[in-house]
Amino acid sequence: MAEEFTPAERDLLAPYFTDLDGPVFALVNLPEVVKGALFARYSRSPKSLRRLFLDEFLATGTLWGPAPTAFDTTRAEKLYERVFFEYGDDSVAQLGGVHLACEGASNVLTKVLEWGRLMAYLEQSTRYIPYDDRPAGRYRYHVPAELDGDLRARYVATLDATFDTYRAWLPRLHDFYATRYPMGTGESESAWRTSIRAKALDTLRGLLPAATTSNVGIYATGQAYEQLLLRMRAHPLMEVRAYADLMLVELRKVIPAFLRRVDLPDRGAAWSAYLAGTREESQRMAATLLANEAAEPRDEVTLADFDPDGEVKVVAAALYAVSSLPDDQLLAVARRMTHDERAAILRGYVGKRGNRRHRPGRAFERTAYRFDVLTDYGAFRDLQRHRLLTLEWQRLTPRHGYVMAEAIADAGAGDDWRRVMDDAAALHDDIAAVGFVDAASYAVPMAYRVRFYMDMNAREAMHVIELRTAPQGHPAYRRVCQSMHRLIAERAGHRAIADAITFADHSEVELERLQAERAAERRRAATSSP
């Protein structure tokens, strides 16, 4: 039933609500703390949201009008003081969000920032942005505060030489690819040039060290930011802890009530100390118990764990919502079915997918795959952004060797590539030798391999594999996800699930971005035509 407002009330409400009559509306022009507190009060009041706003939150100051004044957030702050801080009702901290920019962050730090599941990120891309410029007279990389004296000077000299190599080879590799892949007859010059540029940047990104800086945009709730800051304040790297302090200052300007606990000695500080303690104890035990263990040889991708009965369980789950039987009985029924019957059920459940965004329901979450991956750090950076799965990685070192694209040798850059890798490995080892083990990773180029695992259910595997095998993707992560798809079918024996991953692309592509650029030009032409 529509609520009636007087003309005067409608004037007061209009700046803050997108609709004053219907049952669905958005909140605008309000501080995050007010929006969150308003929703928190909403759950404990019989009033409608707009009535609650008028009766309990609207003060004489407004954010709207010819002479706006600051909105009175006193009531909102007091409500959070009681519900969030005193009562410990953490869920209300999900009701306010902030867009935050973190600039000049190393590629080590960006992985820390992008660890949380319930956050949204956008990061500057090494495949579209060259790193050959020198703003303010220096290349874009982080110098760790842990280093000083001769070691710091050597670090700067080594990384400068690395970027000099990158800068020298970028135009030469561009010309190499332009010769290898000449523009075809009738080809759009713009699409071709963009693809050649992306190919050169893709190939050379392996030279860039993990210290290379990037810009990250984040959107998250107060609760997600609190968890991120607690982890960052426990981190062994000074850069990460310093950014945590900077982020806390800026976030408190927008959502102060959500972040009051972060640095209190008996609350957030104790939590961070707990996280640091568990990390240090785990490292100590690993050093003791694994000292004599050597890593066994592995392929780039290993299916480390899976459920042999996974497909049977997915079939049972697919029938659950459309039946009246309990879960365990459905599982028993699915076990008695023939292979063809189970395959038919899964085909019906998956249906006719028009594109990779058409994905089946949650029955595919009934089984999971755990992949151990050993690939270059550049590919890891892209795969690490899939946050709904479980992913953990080991420290970046030169221990597992590096990759070098055939084109590097063909273009004549092989000797320079190997020199950069060798110099970086020596620098890493010398930094680690003086006790800065974590900071040593900054010196390691992205061509070096890093070990990590990805643990995901079948539904997430469908998303990751189809997205990351697309022809326009980077060859390194395409190769990883193509292997995942094959392992699900052949190693796990889940062929019906693998068959449902319809849009996995196993083709070999020489100029990855060209197809996507052609499609983009077609869409632009279609929208601009009369």
Secondary structure, 3 states (H helix, E strand, C coil): CCCCCCHHHHHHHCCCECCCCCCCCCECCCCHHHHHHHHHHHCCCCCCHHHHHHHHHCCCCCCCCCCCCCCCCHHHHHHHHHHHHHCCCHHHHHCCEEEEEEEEEEHHHHHHHCCCCCEEEEECCCCCCCCCCCHHHCCCECCCCCCCHHHHHHHHHHHHHHHHHHHHHHHHHHHHHHHHCCCCCCCCHHHHHHHHHHHHHHHHHHHCECCEEEEEEEEEEHHHHHHHHHHHHCCCCHHHHHHHHHHHHHHCCCCHHHHCCCCCCCCHHHHHHHHHHHHHHHHHHHHHHCCCCCCCCCCCEEEEEECCCHHHHHHHHHHHCCCCCCHHHHHHHHHHCCHHHHHHHHHHHHCCCCCCCCCCCHHHHHCEEEEEEEEEHHHHHHHCCCCCCEEEECCCCCCCCECCCHHHHHCCCHHHHHHHHHHHHHHHHHHHHCCCCCHHHHHCECCEEEEEEEEEEHHHHHHHHHHHCCCCCCHHHHHHHHHHHHHHHHCCCCHHHHHHCCCCCCCCCCCHHHHHHHHHHHHHHHHHCC
